Structure formats: C-alpha cells, structure tokens
Amino acid sequence: MTFRRGASCACYVGVFYFLYLINIGNTQLLINVKNQGGDVLQETITANVSEDAVTLEFQRSDGTLITQLVDFRNDVQILKALVLGEEERGQSQYQVMCFVCHFQKGEFISSDAMSKLRQKNPGTIRTPEEDKGRENFTMDLFVNVAKSGVISRHIASLCSEAGDATYTREVDIKLWAAQPGASLSVLMGAVTRYPSPVRHDAAVAYNVVEDDPSAAAGVSDTTASTGRCLETIDPWTPCLCHLEMCIGWYPCGLKYCKGKGDGKAGSVGGSYRCGIKTCKKCSLFSYYVRQKQLCLWDE
C-alpha cells in the first residue's frame, strides 16, 4: 500500500486509488476483507479531510451493519451497530446501539493520509498484517444524543436512531475533560447514569480492561442485582448485554522508506511515507438494556 509522494507525479505504483465522491473533500475506498468464518465482506472507508474524520462501514454476514467513525478533532471514536430484529422471537424491527469512547491518536491513520491512499487491484481480498486482539469496555453512562455536541458533533447524526441506546464511560468523559478548553461539568451534563446501579461481580468482571482498572470506576462499588442477559430468564427484565464488534481490516499506521539521495558523494536521502500498516481489532461492550428482549444474541 503506497502513498503519493508528490502532487506533480502523474504515475503511482501502489495498491490504492482515489474513488471521488460528490462531496468535496471526501474520498472513498472499497475494500474486500475475509473474516474468520471465511466470508468476504466489503468495507467502505470514507475520509473527510475538511471534518478531519474517517468513517468505516460494512455489513456482517448476519446482516448487522457496523459503522466506525473516528473524529480526530475531538479524540472520539463512535462504533454503531444496527442489528436486524428476529421476527420469530417478537422483534419486527431493527435496533441501533452507539458506543462512544475516547480515541488514542496513532491507532488509525489521519484523515489526510487516508485521503491519499490508492488502490491498484480493487478486487483483491485483503488480510490485516496485525491482529490487535480484543479490547473490553464496561459502559456505565448513557449519552443524551440531543446534548452530545459537546463530545462530538458527529454523534447526533450518526446515532439519531439510538436515542436511548448511546453509551459512553466516565473514564472517557474525564479524558475529554482534560483537553484544553474542555469542561468536566459541561461534558457530564450530556450524560446520565443507568437507572439502577450495575452489579460488578465475577459474571461481568472480565469485561473490564485488565490494564485499565479505571474503566469501571463508575460501577465498581455498586451492589445492585442487575445481572448479565445470558443468565436472565425473564425477557422483560433489565440486564447487562454483551456485544462484540470486530473491524477486520483498517489502516492503523504509516510506513516510512528511506530516500536514495541525489547520487552525490555524502548525500543522504530523507525518509518519506511509502505505505501503510493494516490491523484487525475487536471491541466487546458490556452495557445496560431495559429488557433482555433487546439482547437476544447474548445467549
């Protein structure tokens, strides 16, 4: 996978090409990715340089539509899942969930770098160079979508159908509050806690990131009886749902090559961007639902 080295060059040797969209400032790539089950999925990756954001979207083999949006300006990542209903089990419509988390710079290439990618063989089936494993998230806050602009302006549009199912964590709120010009009180005004405390016991403890104990700061000292949906019999009882989303292929870093210099004695060429590193990463979310009927897959 290669980058354009100069605007004046007419020919490029590489794997990616531009597929221009109607909207100025947007570029889009279509990537064929094979998942663990052997199915080939098509990812659409859109870079919006003017908004400094990248959106990745694909449909899983079970029909679930996954959308990942990275807002580089605000260090925000939104993962959205649109899950089709199971008519034979009383679900006639789809449901939408959004998970909003702090984004670490360097985990995804920038929107500007993304916009410069080319694709030589669009039909090629891609596999990632590195599997980053699974990161676990215990979500302890609801996001008020109507007030979510203080976190990211993209939440309102992307999560408009998840008004009562958009989640974040207190630890993420504190990370955003530490940014210049941010206010913890303003950010907390855009979220609410669960209607009842969440039990944090052995049944759900594995969902806390081991190297980040603060991820469960908002729920670790509670003693209420909300249990995992997997263990809940009554379909109308509140419980903790688990949902895993895996991004099978995404550009997670840049590669640099050394220049050859100008051929003169003692000349040393500088480094330049010559490609990208690709990764796979899964996220497992634990979050509150009003009734088990909204979490039928967690069985």
N, C-alpha and C positions, 0 to 999 in steps of 0.2 A: 504494500500500500504506500503510495507516494504522494508527495506534495508538489505543487507548483513552486519552482524556485524563483522565477521572475516573471513579471507581467508581460515582458517583451518576447518571451519564448513562445513560439507557435505550436511546438510539438511537445508532448509529455509522455514519458514512459511510466506507466503505473497501473494501478488496479481500479482507481476510482475516476468517475467522470461527473460533470455537473448535469443535473436534471432541473432546469429552471422552472420555477413556479410563476404564477401570475403576479403574486405579491412581491413587490420589490424588496430585496434584502433577504428573501428566503431561498434556500437551496434544499434539495431533497434527494435522498438516496434510497434505493430499494435493494435490500439485502436478503438473500436466501440462506436460512440457517437451519441446520439439522439439530433437533432436540434429542434428549436422552432416549426417548422412545423410538427414535428413527424417523419421526415425521419431519418434513421440511416445512418450515414456517417462513413467511415473508415479513421482514421488518421494514417499516418506513421510518427513516430518520430525517428530521427536518431541522435545519439550522437557521435561526433568525438572528442575524448579526445586529440589527437595529435594536432588538429587545434583549440582546445578549442571553439567548435561551436556546436550548436544544430539546426537541421532542422526539421520542422514540415510541413507536406503536406497532403492535402485532396482535393477531388472534390466535389463541391456543387451540389445540386440536379438539378440546371440549367445548369450544365456542366462546370462551371467556375472552373479552377484549382487554388487553393490558396497555396502558399508556404511562410512559415515564416522561416527566418534564423536569428539566434542570434549569433553574433560574439562577444564573451566575451572579447577577447583581446583588441578590439578597441571600446567597448561600442557602437556597431552598431546593429540595427535591420533592416532587409530588409523584406518588405512584397511585394510579387509579385502576380499579378493576370493575368491569361491567360483566356481571355474571348472569347468564340466562336462567330463567326460572324452570323448575321441574313441574310440569303440569300434572303429572301423575301423583304428585305429592302436595297439590294445592297451591302451587306457585304459578300464576298465569302470566306474570310479567318478569322483567329483569330487575336486578338491583345493582346499585352503584356504591362503591366504597372508595374513599380517598385517604391516603396516608401521607402526611406532611412531615418531613424530617429535615434536620439541619444537614447541609451538604458540605463535605470536605473538599476544598479545592484540590485539584490534581487527580480526582477519581474519574473524571470524564474530560476529554479534550475540549478546549474552548469552542465557543460558537464560531469564532473567526477561523480557527483551524479546521473545524468541521466543514465550514463553507468552502474550503479549498480542496477538499478531497475529490478524487477522480475514480471512476470505476471502468476498468478495461473489459472485463468479462462479466456482464450483469447476470448471466445465468449460472455462474459458479456457486456451488454450495459452500458456505463459509463455516469454519470452525474456529473457536477462540484459541488464542495462544496460552492463556492462563485462566484457570478456574479459581476464583476468589472465594469459593465456598458459600456458606450461608451465614447471614447476619440476622440476629433475632431482636425483635422490638416488642416491648410491652407498652402499648399505647394507653396513657392514663388521662387524656383530655379530649373533649370534643372541641372542634373548631366551629365557631359561628361564621358560616360562609359569608354572610352579609357584612361582617366586620373584618374579614380576613385580609383586606388590602394592606393592613399594617404588617403582615407577614410576607405576602407576595400578591401582586395584582393578578397573577395567573390563577389563583385558587378559585375565585368567583366564577370564572368562565369554565374552567376545566371540571370543577366539582359542583356545578349548579344542580345536578340531579342527585347529589349526595348531601343534601342539606342537613340531615340528621345522622349522617354516617361519614363524616370527615373527621379524622383523628390526628392528634399530634402527641408529643410528650413534654412534660415540664422541663426535662433536661434540655430539650431543643429550644424551648422558649428562652431559657437562661442564656444559651449560646447566642441566640439572635439579639438578646438584650445587651450583650457585651459589645456589640458592634457600635462604631461611632454614630452618635445621633439617635440611637435607639433608646426606648424606654420600657423597662420591665412592666410597669403598671399599664401602659398602653397595650402592650402585647398580651398581658393577662386579661385585658378587657375583651379580647377577641376569642377567648376560650372559656369553657366551663368544665367542671369535673363531672365524673359519672354520677348518675342519680343515687347510686349506692356505692359504698367502698368495694374494692375488688380484693378478694382473698388472694394473698400472695404466699402460696404454700408449695409443697413439693409437686403438686399436679401442674403448676404453671411456672415454677421457678426456672426451668430450663430455657424459658423464653427470654430471660434477661441476659444481655450480652455479658459474658463472663469477665471480660476485661474492662467493663464499664458499669460497675455496680450502681452508679448514679442514675442509670437508665430507668430504674424502678423507684426512684425517690418519692414519687407521688403516691405509691401504692404499698410500699414495703411494710408499713406499720399498721395496716388495716386488718380487721378481724371479721369482716362480714362473710356471708355464706355464698357469695356468687362463685360458682364452680365452672369448670370447663364444659362446653357444649357437648363434647364427646361423652361426658359422664352424666348428662342431664337427660331424663326420660321424658318429662312433660314438654311438648313442642312449644308451649306458650310461656315458658319460664325464662327469665333473663339468664344469660350465661356468658362465658368468655369464649369467643370464637377464635379460630386459628386459620389464617390464610397465607399460603406461600406463593410468591411471585418470583419467577426467575427470568432474568434478562440473559438470553443465551449467547448474545454477541453484541459488543459495543466497543467503541474506540476509547480505551482507558488511559492512553498515554501517547507521547510522541517519541519518535526515534530520531537520532541525530547521526549524520555521517560527516566525516572529515573531508574538507576540500583538498584538491591536489596542488593548490598554489598556482602560480603563474609560470612555473618552469624555470625561474631564475634561481641561481645558487643562493641557498639560505632562505628561500621563500617558504613559508608555511601557510597552507590553506586553512581557512576558518571552518567551523562546523556549520551545518545547515540542516534544516528539517528535511528528512528524506523518507519518512514513513510514520506509521502508527503502530501501537501495540494494541491488541484486542483482548478482551476479557469476557468472562461469564460471571454473573453474581446472582445469588438468590437472597430473598428477604422473607422472613417468616414473621408475620404480625399476629400478636395476641391483643384482642380488643373486645369491648363490651357490646353485646347486642340485646335488644329489648326482649327477644324471644328466640328460642332455639330454631324456630321455623326460618329465621334469617341466616342460618348457618348449617344448612343440611349437608354440605360437603364434608364437614368436620366430624366424620364418623369412622 
